[in-house]
């Protein structure tokens, strides 16, 4: 689902580096009350969606690093709802969350740009599934693109 969202006609690291600006443009002009909007009861607020994107990127990037460095131990999954409930993303401003995402994405793009073909082809397991480093990097990019679309379609219309 996430990998299919990644444009195939552009270098992946370029897509990664452009994401913070694109997300910021999407959310520019958002009124203050829009930050705490949830499109239906029981759904995350816009702030919580951004917090989830950050948490997931951190988790997926750890998986990337773990496998890229040759560690063969299988990694556990995550319960995104438990993580969201335990975060304080709903109490933080969108500007603060975007700043954190910008720094995280820049660090990840720098790391991923350093990988050679051998590293990108390394395999490992997480959440009961096998992955290559390349697939996990695509999942990171596609996950953010997915949630950017959710924000556009469900929160900003």
Secondary structure, DSSP 8 states (H G I E B T S, - for coil): --GGGS-TTS-HHHHHHHHHHHHHHHHTT--GGGGG--SSTTS--HHHHHHHHHHHHHHHHHHHHHHHTT--S-B----HHHHHHHS-GGGS-HHHHHHHHHHHHHHHHHHHHT--HHHHH-EEEETTEEEEHHHHHHHHHHHHHHHHHHIIIII--
